[in-house]
Amino acid sequence: GDDAAFPVGPFRMAALLRRPLIFMTGLYLGGNRYSIHFEPLADFSDLPATERDGAIQAAITRYAALLEQYCRVAPYNWFNFFDFWRPRPSSRQRRNRHA
């Protein structure tokens, strides 16, 4: 349960282009065998602009839930190269660092 920062860019682009997002993962089963899974993540096709930010946040939350679900099924199948749980500096701290 710790908070984790997910990039909003792919979700925002799909919303602006009014396209659906599909979650996809492949679980390694051993040898040359994989189980491939596709799940609907969000459909921004008919989304009014006034609802965009809320729908993007809901899609990110669903993405995190699906990621958790599949990590629980196959915890050794997932490795992340980005430190999600590293404390992120605030915008003020970033500005002060460059001053």
Biopython code that builds the backbone (N, CA, C, O; Angstrom):
import numpy as np
from Bio.PDB.StructureBuilder import StructureBuilder

atoms = [
    (1, "GLY", "N", (0.433, -1.155, 0.000)),
    (1, "GLY", "CA", (0.000, 0.000, 0.000)),
    (1, "GLY", "C", (0.508, 1.356, 0.000)),
    (1, "GLY", "O", (-0.237, 2.262, 0.372)),
    (2, "ASP", "N", (1.726, 1.603, -0.386)),
    (2, "ASP", "CA", (2.232, 2.976, -0.458)),
    (2, "ASP", "C", (1.756, 3.654, -1.743)),
    (2, "ASP", "O", (1.442, 2.981, -2.725)),
    (3, "ASP", "N", (1.705, 4.972, -1.733)),
    (3, "ASP", "CA", (1.392, 5.717, -2.951)),
    (3, "ASP", "C", (2.507, 5.530, -3.972)),
    (3, "ASP", "O", (3.678, 5.414, -3.611)),
    (4, "ALA", "N", (2.138, 5.503, -5.236)),
    (4, "ALA", "CA", (3.116, 5.374, -6.317)),
    (4, "ALA", "C", (2.744, 6.355, -7.422)),
    (4, "ALA", "O", (1.565, 6.563, -7.707)),
    (5, "ALA", "N", (3.744, 6.947, -8.031)),
    (5, "ALA", "CA", (3.517, 7.912, -9.114)),
    (5, "ALA", "C", (3.500, 7.179, -10.456)),
    (5, "ALA", "O", (4.458, 6.489, -10.803)),
    (6, "PHE", "N", (2.425, 7.329, -11.194)),
    (6, "PHE", "CA", (2.322, 6.749, -12.527)),
    (6, "PHE", "C", (2.304, 7.883, -13.542)),
    (6, "PHE", "O", (1.721, 8.934, -13.276)),
    (7, "PRO", "N", (2.931, 7.693, -14.696)),
    (7, "PRO", "CA", (2.919, 8.746, -15.714)),
    (7, "PRO", "C", (1.502, 8.944, -16.256)),
    (7, "PRO", "O", (0.793, 7.977, -16.535)),
    (8, "VAL", "N", (1.109, 10.180, -16.398)),
    (8, "VAL", "CA", (-0.235, 10.500, -16.858)),
    (8, "VAL", "C", (-0.283, 10.660, -18.382)),
    (8, "VAL", "O", (-1.366, 10.631, -18.966)),
    (9, "GLY", "N", (0.867, 10.826, -19.027)),
    (9, "GLY", "CA", (0.937, 11.098, -20.464)),
    (9, "GLY", "C", (0.162, 10.145, -21.352)),
    (9, "GLY", "O", (-0.641, 10.605, -22.163)),
    (10, "PRO", "N", (0.363, 8.824, -21.239)),
    (10, "PRO", "CA", (-0.370, 7.903, -22.120)),
    (10, "PRO", "C", (-1.889, 7.985, -21.927)),
    (10, "PRO", "O", (-2.649, 7.866, -22.888)),
    (11, "PHE", "N", (-2.316, 8.186, -20.695)),
    (11, "PHE", "CA", (-3.747, 8.292, -20.408)),
    (11, "PHE", "C", (-4.313, 9.591, -20.989)),
    (11, "PHE", "O", (-5.397, 9.595, -21.572)),
    (12, "ARG", "N", (-3.576, 10.684, -20.829)),
    (12, "ARG", "CA", (-4.021, 11.977, -21.346)),
    (12, "ARG", "C", (-4.088, 11.942, -22.884)),
    (12, "ARG", "O", (-5.024, 12.475, -23.480)),
    (13, "MET", "N", (-3.101, 11.317, -23.511)),
    (13, "MET", "CA", (-3.107, 11.244, -24.976)),
    (13, "MET", "C", (-4.314, 10.450, -25.474)),
    (13, "MET", "O", (-4.984, 10.864, -26.420)),
    (14, "ALA", "N", (-4.590, 9.317, -24.842)),
    (14, "ALA", "CA", (-5.751, 8.519, -25.245)),
    (14, "ALA", "C", (-7.041, 9.313, -25.063)),
    (14, "ALA", "O", (-7.943, 9.237, -25.897)),
    (15, "ALA", "N", (-7.129, 10.077, -23.969)),
    (15, "ALA", "CA", (-8.330, 10.882, -23.726)),
    (15, "ALA", "C", (-8.467, 11.989, -24.770)),
    (15, "ALA", "O", (-9.562, 12.224, -25.282)),
    (16, "LEU", "N", (-7.363, 12.670, -25.090)),
    (16, "LEU", "CA", (-7.410, 13.748, -26.082)),
    (16, "LEU", "C", (-7.751, 13.224, -27.475)),
    (16, "LEU", "O", (-8.440, 13.892, -28.246)),
    (17, "LEU", "N", (-7.260, 12.020, -27.792)),
    (17, "LEU", "CA", (-7.535, 11.422, -29.100)),
    (17, "LEU", "C", (-8.839, 10.628, -29.119)),
    (17, "LEU", "O", (-9.239, 10.091, -30.152)),
    (18, "ARG", "N", (-9.500, 10.562, -27.951)),
    (18, "ARG", "CA", (-10.770, 9.841, -27.810)),
    (18, "ARG", "C", (-10.640, 8.379, -28.236)),
    (18, "ARG", "O", (-11.400, 7.884, -29.069)),
    (19, "ARG", "N", (-9.665, 7.710, -27.646)),
    (19, "ARG", "CA", (-9.398, 6.308, -27.964)),
    (19, "ARG", "C", (-9.505, 5.447, -26.710)),
    (19, "ARG", "O", (-9.307, 5.939, -25.599)),
    (20, "PRO", "N", (-9.816, 4.172, -26.884)),
    (20, "PRO", "CA", (-9.826, 3.266, -25.730)),
    (20, "PRO", "C", (-8.403, 2.862, -25.346)),
    (20, "PRO", "O", (-7.485, 2.904, -26.165)),
    (21, "LEU", "N", (-8.246, 2.474, -24.095)),
    (21, "LEU", "CA", (-6.973, 1.933, -23.612)),
    (21, "LEU", "C", (-7.192, 0.478, -23.222)),
    (21, "LEU", "O", (-8.204, 0.128, -22.617)),
    (22, "ILE", "N", (-6.235, -0.356, -23.576)),
    (22, "ILE", "CA", (-6.284, -1.776, -23.245)),
    (22, "ILE", "C", (-5.066, -2.111, -22.388)),
    (22, "ILE", "O", (-3.940, -1.760, -22.739)),
    (23, "PHE", "N", (-5.293, -2.783, -21.275)),
    (23, "PHE", "CA", (-4.210, -3.283, -20.428)),
    (23, "PHE", "C", (-3.779, -4.624, -21.002)),
    (23, "PHE", "O", (-4.623, -5.456, -21.337)),
    (24, "MET", "N", (-2.489, -4.836, -21.118)),
    (24, "MET", "CA", (-1.967, -6.100, -21.634)),
    (24, "MET", "C", (-0.814, -6.543, -20.766)),
    (24, "MET", "O", (0.044, -5.743, -20.393)),
    (25, "THR", "N", (-0.799, -7.819, -20.449)),
    (25, "THR", "CA", (0.337, -8.389, -19.730)),
    (25, "THR", "C", (0.564, -9.810, -20.219)),
    (25, "THR", "O", (-0.366, -10.482, -20.665)),
    (26, "GLY", "N", (1.790, -10.249, -20.130)),
    (26, "GLY", "CA", (2.147, -11.621, -20.455)),
    (26, "GLY", "C", (2.767, -12.270, -19.234)),
    (26, "GLY", "O", (3.746, -11.761, -18.687)),
    (27, "LEU", "N", (2.209, -13.383, -18.805)),
    (27, "LEU", "CA", (2.732, -14.091, -17.643)),
    (27, "LEU", "C", (3.561, -15.279, -18.109)),
    (27, "LEU", "O", (3.094, -16.109, -18.889)),
    (28, "TYR", "N", (4.773, -15.347, -17.631)),
    (28, "TYR", "CA", (5.683, -16.434, -17.987)),
    (28, "TYR", "C", (5.247, -17.700, -17.265)),
    (28, "TYR", "O", (5.074, -17.695, -16.046)),
    (29, "LEU", "N", (5.071, -18.778, -18.010)),
    (29, "LEU", "CA", (4.620, -20.047, -17.446)),
    (29, "LEU", "C", (5.737, -21.077, -17.361)),
    (29, "LEU", "O", (5.535, -22.166, -16.824)),
    (30, "GLY", "N", (6.906, -20.745, -17.883)),
    (30, "GLY", "CA", (8.019, -21.691, -17.895)),
    (30, "GLY", "C", (8.294, -22.167, -19.309)),
    (30, "GLY", "O", (7.398, -22.211, -20.152)),
    (31, "GLY", "N", (9.550, -22.522, -19.556)),
    (31, "GLY", "CA", (9.924, -22.949, -20.900)),
    (31, "GLY", "C", (9.662, -21.834, -21.892)),
    (31, "GLY", "O", (10.064, -20.692, -21.672)),
    (32, "ASN", "N", (8.990, -22.162, -22.977)),
    (32, "ASN", "CA", (8.614, -21.155, -23.983)),
    (32, "ASN", "C", (7.125, -20.846, -23.925)),
    (32, "ASN", "O", (6.512, -20.548, -24.949)),
    (33, "ARG", "N", (6.543, -20.915, -22.737)),
    (33, "ARG", "CA", (5.096, -20.743, -22.609)),
    (33, "ARG", "C", (4.767, -19.457, -21.856)),
    (33, "ARG", "O", (5.348, -19.159, -20.812)),
    (34, "TYR", "N", (3.825, -18.711, -22.409)),
    (34, "TYR", "CA", (3.336, -17.478, -21.799)),
    (34, "TYR", "C", (1.813, -17.480, -21.853)),
    (34, "TYR", "O", (1.213, -18.069, -22.752)),
    (35, "SER", "N", (1.214, -16.834, -20.910)),
    (35, "SER", "CA", (-0.224, -16.608, -20.912)),
    (35, "SER", "C", (-0.427, -15.104, -21.119)),
    (35, "SER", "O", (-0.017, -14.297, -20.284)),
    (36, "ILE", "N", (-1.053, -14.737, -22.223)),
    (36, "ILE", "CA", (-1.236, -13.331, -22.574)),
    (36, "ILE", "C", (-2.652, -12.906, -22.179)),
    (36, "ILE", "O", (-3.624, -13.603, -22.466)),
    (37, "HIS", "N", (-2.751, -11.756, -21.519)),
    (37, "HIS", "CA", (-4.035, -11.260, -21.027)),
    (37, "HIS", "C", (-4.267, -9.832, -21.518)),
    (37, "HIS", "O", (-3.376, -8.986, -21.446)),
    (38, "PHE", "N", (-5.461, -9.581, -22.010)),
    (38, "PHE", "CA", (-5.894, -8.243, -22.415)),
    (38, "PHE", "C", (-7.139, -7.892, -21.601)),
    (38, "PHE", "O", (-8.046, -8.712, -21.462)),
    (39, "GLU", "N", (-7.178, -6.685, -21.069)),
    (39, "GLU", "CA", (-8.340, -6.237, -20.297)),
    (39, "GLU", "C", (-8.655, -4.793, -20.676)),
    (39, "GLU", "O", (-7.742, -3.978, -20.814)),
    (40, "PRO", "N", (-9.938, -4.468, -20.845)),
    (40, "PRO", "CA", (-10.281, -3.070, -21.107)),
    (40, "PRO", "C", (-9.879, -2.209, -19.911)),
    (40, "PRO", "O", (-10.155, -2.555, -18.762)),
    (41, "LEU", "N", (-9.240, -1.110, -20.192)),
    (41, "LEU", "CA", (-8.768, -0.224, -19.125)),
    (41, "LEU", "C", (-9.650, 1.023, -19.046)),
    (41, "LEU", "O", (-10.105, 1.392, -17.964)),
    (42, "ALA", "N", (-9.888, 1.663, -20.170)),
    (42, "ALA", "CA", (-10.730, 2.859, -20.206)),
    (42, "ALA", "C", (-11.166, 3.098, -21.643)),
    (42, "ALA", "O", (-10.453, 2.760, -22.587)),
    (43, "ASP", "N", (-12.337, 3.680, -21.793)),
    (43, "ASP", "CA", (-12.811, 4.054, -23.125)),
    (43, "ASP", "C", (-13.133, 5.545, -23.109)),
    (43, "ASP", "O", (-14.109, 5.985, -22.502)),
    (44, "PHE", "N", (-12.296, 6.296, -23.785)),
    (44, "PHE", "CA", (-12.449, 7.750, -23.825)),
    (44, "PHE", "C", (-13.195, 8.210, -25.086)),
    (44, "PHE", "O", (-13.200, 9.403, -25.390)),
    (45, "SER", "N", (-13.821, 7.289, -25.819)),
    (45, "SER", "CA", (-14.432, 7.596, -27.116)),
    (45, "SER", "C", (-15.448, 8.729, -27.071)),
    (45, "SER", "O", (-15.410, 9.621, -27.918)),
    (46, "ASP", "N", (-16.340, 8.711, -26.114)),
    (46, "ASP", "CA", (-17.415, 9.709, -26.044)),
    (46, "ASP", "C", (-17.286, 10.593, -24.811)),
    (46, "ASP", "O", (-18.293, 11.056, -24.274)),
    (47, "LEU", "N", (-16.088, 10.828, -24.366)),
    (47, "LEU", "CA", (-15.851, 11.549, -23.117)),
    (47, "LEU", "C", (-15.917, 13.064, -23.318)),
    (47, "LEU", "O", (-15.150, 13.612, -24.110)),
    (48, "PRO", "N", (-16.817, 13.744, -22.616)),
    (48, "PRO", "CA", (-16.823, 15.214, -22.679)),
    (48, "PRO", "C", (-15.553, 15.776, -22.043)),
    (48, "PRO", "O", (-15.030, 15.200, -21.089)),
    (49, "ALA", "N", (-15.067, 16.868, -22.554)),
    (49, "ALA", "CA", (-13.831, 17.478, -22.043)),
    (49, "ALA", "C", (-13.937, 17.813, -20.561)),
    (49, "ALA", "O", (-12.938, 17.774, -19.844)),
    (50, "THR", "N", (-15.133, 18.140, -20.100)),
    (50, "THR", "CA", (-15.309, 18.505, -18.689)),
    (50, "THR", "C", (-15.097, 17.326, -17.745)),
    (50, "THR", "O", (-14.870, 17.519, -16.550)),
    (51, "GLU", "N", (-15.171, 16.108, -18.276)),
    (51, "GLU", "CA", (-15.005, 14.906, -17.452)),
    (51, "GLU", "C", (-13.640, 14.251, -17.650)),
    (51, "GLU", "O", (-13.372, 13.196, -17.076)),
    (52, "ARG", "N", (-12.783, 14.862, -18.451)),
    (52, "ARG", "CA", (-11.517, 14.249, -18.838)),
    (52, "ARG", "C", (-10.617, 13.929, -17.637)),
    (52, "ARG", "O", (-10.155, 12.797, -17.496)),
    (53, "ASP", "N", (-10.369, 14.912, -16.780)),
    (53, "ASP", "CA", (-9.432, 14.696, -15.671)),
    (53, "ASP", "C", (-9.893, 13.581, -14.741)),
    (53, "ASP", "O", (-9.084, 12.759, -14.311)),
    (54, "GLY", "N", (-11.180, 13.546, -14.428)),
    (54, "GLY", "CA", (-11.707, 12.484, -13.568)),
    (54, "GLY", "C", (-11.596, 11.116, -14.210)),
    (54, "GLY", "O", (-11.270, 10.136, -13.539)),
    (55, "ALA", "N", (-11.865, 11.042, -15.511)),
    (55, "ALA", "CA", (-11.778, 9.767, -16.228)),
    (55, "ALA", "C", (-10.332, 9.292, -16.318)),
    (55, "ALA", "O", (-10.066, 8.094, -16.225)),
    (56, "ILE", "N", (-9.402, 10.218, -16.496)),
    (56, "ILE", "CA", (-7.980, 9.854, -16.535)),
    (56, "ILE", "C", (-7.559, 9.303, -15.180)),
    (56, "ILE", "O", (-6.875, 8.281, -15.114)),
    (57, "GLN", "N", (-7.960, 9.968, -14.100)),
    (57, "GLN", "CA", (-7.608, 9.484, -12.763)),
    (57, "GLN", "C", (-8.208, 8.108, -12.507)),
    (57, "GLN", "O", (-7.552, 7.249, -11.919)),
    (58, "ALA", "N", (-9.448, 7.888, -12.942)),
    (58, "ALA", "CA", (-10.089, 6.581, -12.784)),
    (58, "ALA", "C", (-9.337, 5.512, -13.574)),
    (58, "ALA", "O", (-9.182, 4.387, -13.099)),
    (59, "ALA", "N", (-8.871, 5.852, -14.772)),
    (59, "ALA", "CA", (-8.119, 4.895, -15.593)),
    (59, "ALA", "C", (-6.783, 4.548, -14.937)),
    (59, "ALA", "O", (-6.372, 3.387, -14.954)),
    (60, "ILE", "N", (-6.108, 5.529, -14.364)),
    (60, "ILE", "CA", (-4.837, 5.265, -13.676)),
    (60, "ILE", "C", (-5.077, 4.370, -12.465)),
    (60, "ILE", "O", (-4.293, 3.460, -12.197)),
    (61, "THR", "N", (-6.153, 4.626, -11.738)),
    (61, "THR", "CA", (-6.491, 3.791, -10.583)),
    (61, "THR", "C", (-6.783, 2.365, -11.024)),
    (61, "THR", "O", (-6.344, 1.415, -10.374)),
    (62, "ARG", "N", (-7.520, 2.200, -12.123)),
    (62, "ARG", "CA", (-7.807, 0.848, -12.640)),
    (62, "ARG", "C", (-6.523, 0.172, -13.102)),
    (62, "ARG", "O", (-6.336, -1.021, -12.863)),
    (63, "TYR", "N", (-5.636, 0.913, -13.757)),
    (63, "TYR", "CA", (-4.351, 0.360, -14.189)),
    (63, "TYR", "C", (-3.575, -0.174, -12.984)),
    (63, "TYR", "O", (-3.051, -1.287, -13.026)),
    (64, "ALA", "N", (-3.502, 0.613, -11.918)),
    (64, "ALA", "CA", (-2.783, 0.186, -10.715)),
    (64, "ALA", "C", (-3.426, -1.064, -10.116)),
    (64, "ALA", "O", (-2.721, -1.961, -9.656)),
    (65, "ALA", "N", (-4.757, -1.129, -10.118)),
    (65, "ALA", "CA", (-5.454, -2.297, -9.581)),
    (65, "ALA", "C", (-5.180, -3.544, -10.420)),
    (65, "ALA", "O", (-4.963, -4.625, -9.871)),
    (66, "LEU", "N", (-5.188, -3.401, -11.749)),
    (66, "LEU", "CA", (-4.887, -4.546, -12.614)),
    (66, "LEU", "C", (-3.438, -4.988, -12.455)),
    (66, "LEU", "O", (-3.150, -6.184, -12.422)),
    (67, "LEU", "N", (-2.534, -4.031, -12.357)),
    (67, "LEU", "CA", (-1.130, -4.360, -12.140)),
    (67, "LEU", "C", (-0.976, -5.137, -10.833)),
    (67, "LEU", "O", (-0.266, -6.142, -10.787)),
    (68, "GLU", "N", (-1.631, -4.679, -9.784)),
    (68, "GLU", "CA", (-1.587, -5.379, -8.495)),
    (68, "GLU", "C", (-2.159, -6.787, -8.624)),
    (68, "GLU", "O", (-1.581, -7.745, -8.111)),
    (69, "GLN", "N", (-3.289, -6.912, -9.306)),
    (69, "GLN", "CA", (-3.933, -8.217, -9.481)),
    (69, "GLN", "C", (-2.979, -9.218, -10.132)),
    (69, "GLN", "O", (-2.828, -10.339, -9.646)),
    (70, "TYR", "N", (-2.343, -8.819, -11.218)),
    (70, "TYR", "CA", (-1.458, -9.746, -11.921)),
    (70, "TYR", "C", (-0.142, -9.963, -11.178)),
    (70, "TYR", "O", (0.462, -11.028, -11.298)),
    (71, "CYS", "N", (0.302, -8.987, -10.426)),
    (71, "CYS", "CA", (1.508, -9.178, -9.605)),
    (71, "CYS", "C", (1.240, -10.171, -8.485)),
    (71, "CYS", "O", (2.136, -10.920, -8.095)),
    (72, "ARG", "N", (0.030, -10.185, -7.968)),
    (72, "ARG", "CA", (-0.316, -11.161, -6.930)),
    (72, "ARG", "C", (-0.404, -12.571, -7.518)),
    (72, "ARG", "O", (-0.040, -13.545, -6.858)),
    (73, "VAL", "N", (-0.883, -12.680, -8.747)),
    (73, "VAL", "CA", (-0.975, -13.980, -9.414)),
    (73, "VAL", "C", (0.421, -14.523, -9.718)),
    (73, "VAL", "O", (0.683, -15.709, -9.518)),
    (74, "ALA", "N", (1.306, -13.669, -10.195)),
    (74, "ALA", "CA", (2.651, -14.095, -10.616)),
    (74, "ALA", "C", (3.676, -13.053, -10.169)),
    (74, "ALA", "O", (4.173, -12.290, -10.997)),
    (75, "PRO", "N", (4.002, -13.007, -8.875)),
    (75, "PRO", "CA", (4.867, -11.931, -8.362)),
    (75, "PRO", "C", (6.270, -11.911, -8.949)),
    (75, "PRO", "O", (6.898, -10.853, -8.988)),
    (76, "TYR", "N", (6.774, -13.040, -9.403)),
    (76, "TYR", "CA", (8.136, -13.065, -9.941)),
    (76, "TYR", "C", (8.184, -12.735, -11.430)),
    (76, "TYR", "O", (9.258, -12.745, -12.031)),
    (77, "ASN", "N", (7.043, -12.447, -12.022)),
    (77, "ASN", "CA", (6.986, -12.082, -13.439)),
    (77, "ASN", "C", (7.167, -10.591, -13.668)),
    (77, "ASN", "O", (7.298, -10.161, -14.814)),
    (78, "TRP", "N", (7.177, -9.807, -12.628)),
    (78, "TRP", "CA", (7.206, -8.352, -12.791)),
    (78, "TRP", "C", (8.474, -7.785, -12.199)),
    (78, "TRP", "O", (8.832, -8.069, -11.056)),
    (79, "PHE", "N", (9.147, -6.979, -12.998)),
    (79, "PHE", "CA", (10.293, -6.222, -12.500)),
    (79, "PHE", "C", (10.165, -4.819, -13.052)),
    (79, "PHE", "O", (9.866, -4.625, -14.230)),
    (80, "ASN", "N", (10.391, -3.858, -12.202)),
    (80, "ASN", "CA", (10.243, -2.471, -12.607)),
    (80, "ASN", "C", (11.587, -1.770, -12.551)),
    (80, "ASN", "O", (12.309, -1.894, -11.561)),
    (81, "PHE", "N", (11.931, -1.043, -13.588)),
    (81, "PHE", "CA", (13.199, -0.324, -13.650)),
    (81, "PHE", "C", (13.083, 1.101, -13.122)),
    (81, "PHE", "O", (14.083, 1.814, -13.044)),
    (82, "PHE", "N", (11.886, 1.520, -12.763)),
    (82, "PHE", "CA", (11.666, 2.879, -12.260)),
    (82, "PHE", "C", (11.291, 2.796, -10.788)),
    (82, "PHE", "O", (10.451, 1.976, -10.417)),
    (83, "ASP", "N", (11.884, 3.617, -9.950)),
    (83, "ASP", "CA", (11.627, 3.584, -8.512)),
    (83, "ASP", "C", (10.326, 4.326, -8.197)),
    (83, "ASP", "O", (10.333, 5.530, -7.941)),
    (84, "PHE", "N", (9.208, 3.588, -8.219)),
    (84, "PHE", "CA", (7.899, 4.174, -7.942)),
    (84, "PHE", "C", (7.811, 4.777, -6.548)),
    (84, "PHE", "O", (7.124, 5.778, -6.340)),
    (85, "TRP", "N", (8.499, 4.174, -5.604)),
    (85, "TRP", "CA", (8.290, 4.539, -4.207)),
    (85, "TRP", "C", (9.325, 5.516, -3.683)),
    (85, "TRP", "O", (9.310, 5.839, -2.495)),
    (86, "ARG", "N", (10.225, 5.997, -4.533)),
    (86, "ARG", "CA", (11.177, 7.022, -4.124)),
    (86, "ARG", "C", (10.395, 8.306, -3.867)),
    (86, "ARG", "O", (9.550, 8.682, -4.680)),
    (87, "PRO", "N", (10.658, 8.977, -2.760)),
    (87, "PRO", "CA", (9.948, 10.244, -2.522)),
    (87, "PRO", "C", (10.207, 11.216, -3.671)),
    (87, "PRO", "O", (11.351, 11.436, -4.069)),
    (88, "ARG", "N", (9.134, 11.791, -4.193)),
    (88, "ARG", "CA", (9.248, 12.715, -5.322)),
    (88, "ARG", "C", (9.288, 14.137, -4.788)),
    (88, "ARG", "O", (8.482, 14.501, -3.932)),
    (89, "PRO", "N", (10.220, 14.946, -5.284)),
    (89, "PRO", "CA", (10.278, 16.338, -4.818)),
    (89, "PRO", "C", (9.046, 17.119, -5.276)),
    (89, "PRO", "O", (8.499, 16.864, -6.350)),
    (90, "SER", "N", (8.629, 18.049, -4.469)),
    (90, "SER", "CA", (7.504, 18.905, -4.842)),
    (90, "SER", "C", (7.957, 19.853, -5.950)),
    (90, "SER", "O", (9.154, 19.972, -6.213)),
    (91, "SER", "N", (7.014, 20.524, -6.597)),
    (91, "SER", "CA", (7.386, 21.467, -7.663)),
    (91, "SER", "C", (8.232, 22.595, -7.090)),
    (91, "SER", "O", (9.128, 23.094, -7.771)),
    (92, "ARG", "N", (7.971, 23.009, -5.856)),
    (92, "ARG", "CA", (8.771, 24.064, -5.224)),
    (92, "ARG", "C", (10.211, 23.575, -5.011)),
    (92, "ARG", "O", (11.157, 24.322, -5.259)),
    (93, "GLN", "N", (10.382, 22.337, -4.557)),
    (93, "GLN", "CA", (11.729, 21.796, -4.360)),
    (93, "GLN", "C", (12.474, 21.715, -5.686)),
    (93, "GLN", "O", (13.676, 21.977, -5.735)),
    (94, "ARG", "N", (11.771, 21.353, -6.769)),
    (94, "ARG", "CA", (12.423, 21.272, -8.082)),
    (94, "ARG", "C", (12.862, 22.654, -8.550)),
    (94, "ARG", "O", (13.957, 22.806, -9.091)),
    (95, "ARG", "N", (12.016, 23.662, -8.346)),
    (95, "ARG", "CA", (12.383, 25.033, -8.737)),
    (95, "ARG", "C", (13.581, 25.523, -7.942)),
    (95, "ARG", "O", (14.489, 26.134, -8.505)),
    (96, "ASN", "N", (13.595, 25.265, -6.643)),
    (96, "ASN", "CA", (14.701, 25.714, -5.792)),
    (96, "ASN", "C", (16.011, 25.024, -6.154)),
    (96, "ASN", "O", (17.083, 25.618, -6.032)),
    (97, "ARG", "N", (15.928, 23.795, -6.592)),
    (97, "ARG", "CA", (17.128, 23.048, -6.962)),
    (97, "ARG", "C", (17.793, 23.665, -8.186)),
    (97, "ARG", "O", (19.016, 23.610, -8.319)),
    (98, "HIS", "N", (17.004, 24.249, -9.076)),
    (98, "HIS", "CA", (17.543, 24.840, -10.306)),
    (98, "HIS", "C", (17.865, 26.322, -10.155)),
    (98, "HIS", "O", (18.373, 26.942, -11.088)),
    (99, "ALA", "N", (17.578, 26.887, -9.004)),
    (99, "ALA", "CA", (17.830, 28.323, -8.791)),
    (99, "ALA", "C", (19.288, 28.596, -8.483)),
    (99, "ALA", "O", (19.670, 29.748, -8.278)),
]
sb = StructureBuilder()
sb.init_structure("model")
sb.init_model(0)
sb.init_chain("A")
sb.init_seg("    ")
for serial, (resi, resn, name, xyz) in enumerate(atoms, 1):
    if name == "N":
        sb.init_residue(resn, " ", resi, " ")
    sb.init_atom(name, np.array(xyz, "f"), 0.0, 1.0, " ", f" {name:<3s}", serial, name[0])
structure = sb.get_structure()
